[in-house]
């Protein structure tokens, strides 16, 4: 053995001894430190839920959303009075008392037609939910079709669809929705739904197209192509299901925007013309005449819209942070 190998061997022994001493001081042996935990892995959804259930912002948004949905479902049964009846019409005087104030059985008073204001607020939640959900589902459906075609085929198909999407995105959303709703010969609830859904289509299409393009280079997609799987099967079974996560999260955020846009169109008189069926945006529009002397007619519907939109926004932002690896906390 050469003389220069002995110092090296001694140096290696001293390093090993220091590592053993450090592991012993921490209460863990070297063998235990290198052991692999045999516990089961956690999927993306389960991991996201673990973070979400400890997130107070998500829990607040979820509580607001659940309360709003439950209220909209049971509204006709818990409303104190029929929102179309006008039991206080005898107390309405255009000169002296245009808006009856609160009294027994009518805690928020009545509107200019003598109808119970609280009942109209409660029942109006159902119409607001219907318009918001229907418009979001319509925009999601259209965006799924365009985004899937653009992301699956690419080339000319992708270029044409994306140029159409760019044109739609270049126009302010509320202005585009107003223009579409104004084309209808007669305002209705469906014109509002169609207008808002059309505005939401390019948002979902661009998002899904980006997710689809990212999936095209994944290993499981390349393996399916190498095995000779048909393009339609690759798109529908491998690419599309793995691209829907960001789209579903975006749908919760779009739902808040859809509720606000629906209220804006109804406020401008492009919604349901029959005021016997209450809706929060419609109630805002009818309160404009009496806003100076009776601001509560606008305050309560506006507060309901703000709180519900805030609930969906908080829930959607929390979902996006929990599911996006780049923004996890």
Secondary structure, DSSP 8 states (H G I E B T S, - for coil): --HHHHHHHHHHHHHHHHHHHHHHHTT--HHHHT---------HHHHHHHHHTT-HHHHHHHHHHHHHHHHHHHHHHH-SS-TT--TTGGG-BTTTBSS---BTTBTT-B-TTS-BHHHHHHHHHHHHHHHHHHHHHHHHHHHHHHHHHHHHH-HHHHHHHHHHHHHHHHS-HHHHHHHHHHHSSS--HHHHHHHHHHHHHHHHHHHHHHHHHHHTTSHHHHHHHHTT--HHHIIIIIITGGGHHHHHHHHHHHHHHHHHHHHHHHHTT-S-S-TTS--HHHHHHHTGGGTTT-THHHHHHHHHHHHHHHHHHHHHHHHHHHH-GGG--
